[in-house]
Amino acid sequence: MSKHHQIDLVEFRAQSKEELKSLTLFYSNVFSWNYKDWGEAYSDTTDSGITSAVDLVERSSKNMTLTVIYSENLDATMKAVVESGGKLTQDIYDFPGGRRFHFNDPAGNEIAVWSE
């Protein structure tokens, strides 16, 4: 159920059908999200805490919106990201309220993962 002024959807961008499939497989492997396909150009999931989707957008520039994902086990999540083909852009570091790391997914979207 959507709530006023709350994040309702995050869309990760893919630039080809192959990249879209790669992203849904990546997030399924790392975070155990199950996707529903809406044709060949869009898949979404409610397993991600809020609704998120992968959208086929054929263009030359990447969407660089930062999405932050919570993890109960930051080290295990970072390992899964790397093993599934994610590229670390910033190793685990402390910040007020917790720790986090940043990575790029297979399509180049930058994501942060945090924990207390």
PyMOL commands that set and color helices and strands:
alter all, ss='L'
color gray80, all
select helices_A, chain A and resi 17-31+74-83
alter helices_A, ss='H'
color red, helices_A
select strands_A, chain A and resi 9-14+36-37+42-45+51-56+67-70+87-95+98-104+110-115
alter strands_A, ss='S'
color yellow, strands_A
deselect
rebuild
show_as cartoon
